[in-house]
Amino acid sequence: MTLEPSLFEINLLPEMVQENLSFFLFIIVLMKFLLLVHWIVSTDFESKFNWLSLIIGFTGILYLHYEDAILIQTFEPLFLSTWILFYYFHISTWINNYRRISEELDKRSIIASLQKYKGSVLRFMITVPTSKNSSNQWTSPPFKNAIHVILMFIYSILIFLHCIPFFTPVSCLGAQSPLCCRYNYAIEGFETQSVHNDFCSGRVRIAFTGSWSTGKTSIITALLGHAYSTAQIAPAPTTDKFICLVLGAPYSDPVHSDDYELRRHCEMMSHVNEVTHKICSKQLPNVLDVADENNQFSNFVFFDMPGWQTEYSNDCVYKSFYRQLIEKMDYIYLVWDVHHGKIEEDFAEFFIPKARGTNYDIIFNRYEDNKSDMSFLNQQYSKMSNSREVLSEIYTIKIHENNTKYETQFVEDVNLLRAKIKSVNQTVYDNRKKLMKEKLLSFRTKMTGFYSLRKLKLADKLIRHDLNVHNPPKKNWLRWFGIEL
């Protein structure tokens, strides 16, 4: 029969101990074992205390700063005062011991065993001999001051790790986007964050997606005023690649392999492909970066995605790539031919967590007045929302058939779409901040590594101020000097 501790007994323990019981049990057992061993071999109280200090110092670095930044942040005044007290004890003890060594070395009649240490760096590590050998000569000086040098170094590191959060990372000093740099610094190290580089800055990323043959490439062609160099338009599915279209380029062609300035705008595709490889053990080969001379959208990168087909639901590579790319886009235009039919459930689920009008809009392509079955469309688009909401006219864009009957209307529709795309910037930047905030909230409890406390504090400052879209960013003029307050 096992005895379980009662609720009363558990509540007697301090909250800090209750929340980290396994940690404290481990430290207690380790301390008792080492102290017991040392008690057997030594009766020197100072030596025992040094062992205890060594355990506490290494625990502070290896456990608290590497594994549990949340704990050390919660009780930082307690831990920091402990580090400072131990540091003061060891430096004062070391100074006293070295003063005695200096006095002995300054005497005319130096103890013979100390003679060889005069002028040597080892004099900082030794203490005055306390015993004589059988020949009535002083024994070699013990290296008892060395332990204090080691412990001063350990506690200096611990104090340093508590001070460094008040200084901006060197890589972010003078950065073009300091907010993005601080976010990247805080989030680095998480392999699941495949696209943290250039995630919060750079051009606005707009994706055109939908089912096959709904006219995605045709709409991009209308927006640009010409077909981009690799565009294929036909009644059957033709866009079989995920195409990253960099606009405002000096040429219209697939991006040259050595053209870093253009290629960097499409880095997201490579990051997504790397994660796809981790998930599916295979990369997607049909990914293409294309440059185009259009200057109207020089602040944007368009993504022309292959039309979703039912077969992709069982294809790990396509489904994984689709999901990730849709998650990472700043804004999505879901293009749907009003005559195309139902929306596949597997495709609709990509949009369930997104907010219509904030993350994506719907384009009714090849629209014909008084011929579209709105009740059917409402039924289909309700699949994309948990709330089964009715499709709102506010968040839909109608692109009429590009034919003789609707020629003028088609031009007006495309111009309206151009204006909507250009006005999406503020929404995008707010969305980026919200997404960054969500990621930091999700990962702040998992931050590990030597600078985990610094990353945690930086993340919390970003969450409270810079990434809070409802409050103006906190002004900190000292940031110009690399100081974070």
Order of alpha helices (4+ residues) and beta strands (2+ residues): alpha-alpha-alpha-alpha-alpha-alpha-alpha-alpha-beta-alpha-beta-beta-alpha-alpha-beta-beta-alpha-beta-alpha-beta-alpha-beta-alpha-alpha-alpha
